[in-house]
Amino acid sequence: MIDRLKSFFLREMAMPAEEAQDDGTEALRIAACALLLEVAHADDYLSEGERRHLRGLVRRHFGLPRDAADELIAFAEDKRRASVDLWAFTNLINAHYSTGQKMVLVEAMWGIVLADGELATREDYLMRKISNLIGLKSGYLAEARRRLDAGATGRPDDTGSARCHPS
């Protein structure tokens, strides 16, 4: 019974095959971008600072030119709005990202959450929820925020080469 349920959810909730490249990179990009968008919208307001920060993150972390980054954000936004939960996105990330890549993604999410200078209760809750869903062990979320606060990554003017995509 559990195997049938698992099979159903994997089949029904997975990204359609035509949306992914042969190696799955595009589906992973969409999933990561959708999670970034989810935290950006967590406080029900996407400030211009958050929007600029998101665009910069997507361009840097995925190595995309401006137009491609904007297309990815728009497509991921459509997927995020159509989704009933975060499982399809977090499941892909959990299955294909290393712990280090998950940490980079969480740092990027913290950067968006903190871009407006405030931490809303829903944003904090969502960060903990996503961290758990992508399989980060206890303490990684706080470590990612400390690294961000220390200036390691995630600043809008950061030109580092850390990337969220799988190697």
VOBA-1610 file (N, C-alpha, C; in pm, whole numbers, padded with zeros to 5 digits, always signed):
BEGIN
Met+00083-00119+00000Met+00000+00000+00000Met+00087+00125+00000Ile+00189+00129+00086Ile+00276+00246+00094Ile+00350+00264-00038Asp+00395+00154-00099Asp+00464+00163-00226Asp+00373+00220-00335Arg+00246+00181-00333Arg+00151+00233-00431Arg+00128+00382-00410Leu+00116+00425-00285Leu+00099+00567-00256Leu+00222+00646-00299Lys+00339+00595-00267Lys+00463+00662-00304Lys+00473+00672-00457Ser+00441+00565-00526Ser+00445+00564-00671Ser+00348+00667-00729Phe+00228+00674-00671Phe+00129+00771-00715Phe+00182+00913-00701Phe+00235+00947-00584Phe+00285+01083-00560Phe+00404+01115-00649Leu+00493+01020-00667Leu+00607+01045-00755Leu+00562+01068-00899Arg+00463+00991-00942Arg+00413+01004-01078Arg+00332+01131-01096Glu+00244+01163-01002Glu+00152+01275-01016Glu+00212+01410-00978Met+00311+01409-00889Met+00364+01536-00839Met+00497+01574-00903Ala+00557+01485-00978Ala+00687+01514-01039Ala+00670+01615-01152Met+00777+01687-01181Met+00777+01780-01293Met+00758+01699-01421Pro+00676+01749-01516Pro+00661+01678-01643Pro+00795+01667-01714Ala+00814+01555-01784Ala+00942+01526-01849Ala+00980+01630-01952Glu+00882+01688-02021Glu+00916+01785-02124Glu+00970+01916-02067Glu+00956+01937-01936Glu+01007+02058-01874Glu+01151+02042-01830Ala+01203+01923-01836Ala+01339+01899-01788Ala+01430+01864-01905Gln+01555+01905-01895Gln+01652+01863-01993Gln+01684+01717-01963Asp+01756+01653-02054Asp+01788+01512-02035Asp+01854+01485-01901Asp+01940+01576-01855Asp+02010+01554-01729Asp+01933+01605-01607Gly+01816+01662-01627Gly+01734+01709-01515Gly+01772+01846-01463Thr+01870+01911-01524Thr+01916+02041-01476Thr+01804+02143-01475Glu+01726+02148-01581Glu+01620+02249-01589Glu+01515+02228-01480Ala+01475+02105-01455Ala+01378+02079-01348Ala+01433+02121-01213Leu+01562+02097-01190Leu+01624+02139-01064Leu+01630+02290-01053Arg+01660+02357-01162Arg+01661+02503-01161Arg+01523+02558-01128Ile+01422+02499-01190Ile+01284+02543-01165Ile+01249+02520-01019Ala+01284+02404-00967Ala+01252+02373-00827Ala+01321+02470-00731Ala+01450+02495-00753Ala+01523+02587-00666Ala+01467+02728-00678Cys+01439+02771-00798Cys+01386+02904-00820Cys+01245+02917-00757Ala+01165+02814-00768Ala+01032+02817-00707Ala+01042+02830-00555Leu+01139+02764-00495Leu+01159+02777-00349Leu+01206+02919-00314Leu+01294+02975-00395Leu+01336+03113-00373Leu+01216+03208-00382Leu+01132+03184-00480Leu+01011+03267-00496Leu+00915+03248-00379Glu+00904+03126-00332Glu+00814+03098-00220Glu+00854+03180-00097Val+00983+03183-00066Val+01026+03262+00050Val+01015+03412+00021Ala+01033+03451-00106Ala+01019+03592-00141Ala+00876+03640-00121His+00780+03552-00144His+00639+03587-00129His+00583+03555+00010Ala+00665+03503+00098Ala+00617+03455+00228Ala+00549+03564+00311Asp+00597+03686+00300Asp+00537+03795+00378Asp+00428+03867+00298Asp+00383+03807+00189Asp+00277+03859+00102Asp+00313+03990+00034Tyr+00441+04022+00031Tyr+00485+04144-00037Tyr+00624+04120-00093Leu+00638+04139-00222Leu+00768+04124-00287Leu+00821+04264-00315Ser+00910+04310-00230Ser+00965+04444-00245Ser+01056+04450-00367Glu+01084+04572-00412Glu+01175+04588-00525Glu+01314+04538-00490Gly+01355+04557-00365Gly+01485+04506-00320Gly+01491+04355-00326Glu+01382+04289-00282Glu+01376+04142-00289Glu+01377+04096-00434Arg+01305+04168-00519Arg+01298+04132-00661Arg+01437+04144-00726Arg+01508+04253-00700Arg+01643+04270-00755Arg+01738+04163-00701His+01725+04136-00572His+01811+04035-00509His+01785+03898-00573Leu+01659+03864-00594Leu+01622+03737-00656Leu+01681+03727-00796Arg+01666+03831-00876Arg+01721+03829-01012Arg+01872+03809-01010Gly+01940+03880-00922Gly+02085+03866-00912Gly+02125+03726-00870Leu+02053+03670-00773Leu+02082+03534-00727Leu+02067+03433-00840Val+01957+03441-00911Val+01929+03345-01018Val+02037+03357-01126Arg+02073+03478-01161Arg+02177+03496-01263Arg+02310+03437-01217Arg+02351+03469-01095Arg+02481+03421-01045Arg+02482+03271-01019His+02384+03223-00946His+02385+03083-00903His+02367+02985-01018Phe+02295+03028-01121Phe+02275+02937-01234Phe+02358+02976-01355Gly+02434+03085-01344Gly+02520+03129-01455Gly+02441+03165-01578Leu+02330+03237-01560Leu+02241+03270-01671Leu+02251+03417-01710Pro+02233+03446-01839Pro+02221+03586-01879Pro+02086+03642-01830Arg+02072+03773-01832Arg+01952+03840-01779Arg+01822+03784-01836Asp+01812+03772-01968Asp+01688+03725-02030Asp+01652+03583-01986Ala+01751+03495-01984Ala+01726+03357-01943Ala+01686+03351-01796Ala+01748+03433-01712Ala+01712+03436-01570Ala+01569+03485-01553Asp+01531+03588-01627Asp+01393+03639-01619Asp+01292+03534-01665Glu+01327+03459-01769Glu+01239+03351-01817Glu+01225+03241-01711Leu+01336+03203-01651Leu+01333+03101-01547Leu+01247+03147-01430Ile+01263+03270-01387Ile+01184+03324-01276Ile+01036+03322-01311Ala+01001+03366-01432Ala+00860+03368-01473Ala+00803+03227-01478Phe+00878+03134-01534Phe+00831+02996-01543Phe+00816+02934-01404Ala+00916+02956-01319Ala+00910+02902-01183Ala+00795+02964-01105Glu+00768+03091-01129Glu+00655+03157-01062Glu+00523+03092-01103Asp+00508+03061-01231Asp+00387+02991-01277Asp+00374+02855-01209Lys+00485+02781-01201Lys+00483+02650-01137Lys+00451+02663-00988Arg+00510+02763-00923Arg+00486+02786-00780Arg+00339+02815-00754Arg+00281+02900-00836Arg+00138+02936-00818Arg+00047+02817-00843Ala+00083+02732-00938Ala+00001+02616-00972Ala+00015+02502-00872Ser+00121+02504-00794Ser+00148+02395-00699Ser+00062+02408-00574Val+00017+02294-00523Val-00062+02295-00399Val+00026+02287-00275Asp+00152+02248-00294Asp+00245+02240-00182Asp+00388+02248-00236Leu+00484+02232-00149Leu+00624+02245-00186Leu+00691+02111-00216Trp+00618+02001-00202Trp+00677+01869-00209Trp+00749+01843-00341Ala+00688+01876-00454Ala+00751+01847-00583Ala+00886+01917-00595Phe+00894+02039-00544Phe+01018+02116-00551Phe+01121+02064-00452Thr+01079+02048-00328Thr+01174+02004-00224Thr+01220+01861-00248Asn+01135+01777-00303Asn+01172+01639-00332Asn+01285+01634-00434Leu+01277+01715-00539Leu+01384+01718-00639Leu+01515+01767-00578Ile+01507+01872-00499Ile+01627+01927-00436Ile+01687+01823-00341Asn+01603+01762-00260Asn+01651+01663-00163Asn+01718+01544-00233Ala+01663+01505-00345Ala+01717+01387-00416Ala+01845+01416-00494His+01865+01540-00537His+01975+01566-00631His+02081+01664-00583Tyr+02056+01737-00478Tyr+02155+01833-00428Tyr+02237+01768-00317Ser+02364+01803-00315Ser+02449+01762-00204Ser+02416+01852-00084Thr+02468+01816+00032Thr+02447+01899+00150Thr+02502+02040+00125Gly+02616+02050+00063Gly+02674+02181+00033Gly+02586+02264-00058Gln+02528+02202-00160Gln+02439+02273-00251Gln+02311+02317-00179Lys+02262+02233-00090Lys+02145+02270-00011Lys+02177+02390+00078Met+02298+02391+00135Met+02340+02504+00218Met+02345+02633+00136Val+02398+02626+00016Val+02404+02743-00070Val+02263+02792-00101Leu+02173+02699-00130Leu+02034+02735-00159Leu+01969+02801-00037Val+01990+02745+00081Val+01932+02803+00203Val+01992+02941+00231Glu+02121+02958+00206Glu+02181+03090+00222Glu+02118+03190+00125Ala+02093+03145+00002Ala+02029+03232-00097Ala+01887+03268-00051Met+01815+03171+00006Met+01681+03200+00057Met+01687+03299+00172Trp+01785+03282+00263Trp+01802+03379+00372Trp+01828+03518+00315Gly+01908+03526+00211Gly+01937+03655+00149Gly+01812+03725+00101Ile+01720+03649+00041Ile+01594+03707-00005Ile+01508+03747+00113Val+01496+03658+00211Val+01414+03687+00329Val+01460+03815+00398Leu+01591+03834+00407Leu+01645+03947+00481Leu+01670+04070+00393Ala+01642+04062+00262Ala+01667+04173+00170Ala+01586+04297+00205Asp+01469+04278+00265Asp+01387+04394+00300Asp+01415+04444+00442Gly+01511+04382+00509Gly+01550+04428+00642Gly+01463+04378+00755Glu+01365+04293+00724Glu+01274+04241+00826Glu+01264+04089+00815Leu+01235+04026+00928Leu+01210+03882+00930Leu+01070+03860+00984Ala+00975+03835+00894Ala+00837+03808+00933Ala+00827+03667+00989Thr+00730+03645+01076Thr+00709+03515+01138Thr+00690+03407+01032Arg+00612+03435+00929Arg+00588+03336+00823Arg+00717+03305+00748Glu+00804+03403+00730Glu+00930+03378+00661Glu+01018+03283+00743Asp+01026+03307+00872Asp+01104+03221+00960Asp+01049+03079+00959Tyr+00916+03067+00969Tyr+00851+02936+00964Tyr+00882+02865+00832Leu+00869+02936+00721Leu+00890+02877+00590Leu+01034+02832+00572Met+01127+02911+00621Met+01268+02872+00613Met+01292+02740+00688Arg+01233+02727+00807Arg+01250+02602+00883Arg+01183+02486+00811Lys+01065+02510+00756Lys+00991+02405+00685Lys+01069+02355+00563Ile+01116+02447+00481Ile+01191+02408+00361Ile+01320+02337+00398Ser+01387+02387+00500Ser+01511+02324+00546Ser+01486+02178+00583Asn+01379+02153+00655Asn+01343+02016+00692Asn+01308+01933+00569Leu+01231+01990+00477Leu+01186+01916+00359Leu+01300+01880+00264Ile+01404+01962+00261Ile+01517+01929+00172Ile+01622+01845+00243Gly+01593+01808+00367Gly+01678+01713+00436Gly+01801+01771+00503Leu+01800+01901+00531Leu+01913+01957+00605Leu+01899+01921+00752Lys+02009+01879+00810Lys+02008+01841+00951Lys+01992+01964+01039Ser+01945+01940+01160Ser+01926+02047+01256Ser+02055+02127+01272Gly+02043+02255+01274Gly+02158+02342+01291Gly+02209+02403+01162Tyr+02185+02338+01047Tyr+02231+02392+00920Tyr+02163+02524+00886Leu+02037+02536+00920Leu+01963+02659+00890Leu+02025+02777+00963Ala+02052+02759+01092Ala+02115+02865+01171Ala+02256+02893+01120Glu+02328+02788+01082Glu+02463+02806+01029Glu+02460+02885+00898Ala+02362+02856+00813Ala+02350+02928+00687Ala+02322+03076+00712Arg+02238+03105+00808Arg+02210+03245+00839Arg+02334+03314+00897Arg+02406+03246+00983Arg+02529+03304+01040Arg+02629+03335+00929Arg+02642+03242+00833Arg+02734+03265+00722Arg+02690+03384+00638Leu+02561+03396+00617Leu+02509+03510+00542Leu+02535+03639+00619Asp+02506+03638+00748Asp+02528+03757+00830Asp+02675+03796+00833Ala+02764+03697+00823Ala+02907+03724+00824Ala+02958+03771+00688Gly+02869+03774+00588Gly+02907+03823+00456Gly+02966+03719+00365Ala+02950+03589+00401Ala+03009+03483+00320Ala+02945+03473+00182Thr+02811+03478+00175Thr+02741+03468+00047Thr+02608+03538+00058Gly+02542+03549-00057Gly+02403+03591-00060Gly+02379+03740-00065Arg+02480+03824-00058Arg+02458+03968-00066Arg+02428+04005-00211Pro+02342+04107-00234Pro+02309+04145-00371Pro+02432+04182-00453Asp+02538+04235-00390Asp+02656+04274-00465Asp+02763+04166-00464Asp+02729+04047-00413Asp+02824+03937-00407Asp+02855+03891-00549Thr+02981+03875-00580Thr+03020+03826-00712Thr+03084+03689-00702Gly+03061+03621-00591Gly+03119+03489-00571Gly+03068+03390-00672Ser+03133+03278-00677Ser+03098+03179-00779Ser+03020+03061-00724Ala+02972+03070-00599Ala+02894+02961-00544Ala+02769+02942-00628Arg+02735+02819-00654Arg+02620+02790-00740Arg+02530+02688-00674Cys+02400+02699-00706Cys+02301+02608-00651Cys+02281+02484-00737His+02327+02484-00859His+02299+02370-00946His+02391+02253-00916Pro+02346+02133-00952Pro+02426+02014-00925Pro+02550+02014-01012Ser+02655+01952-00961Ser+02780+01944-01037Ser+02773+01837-01142
//
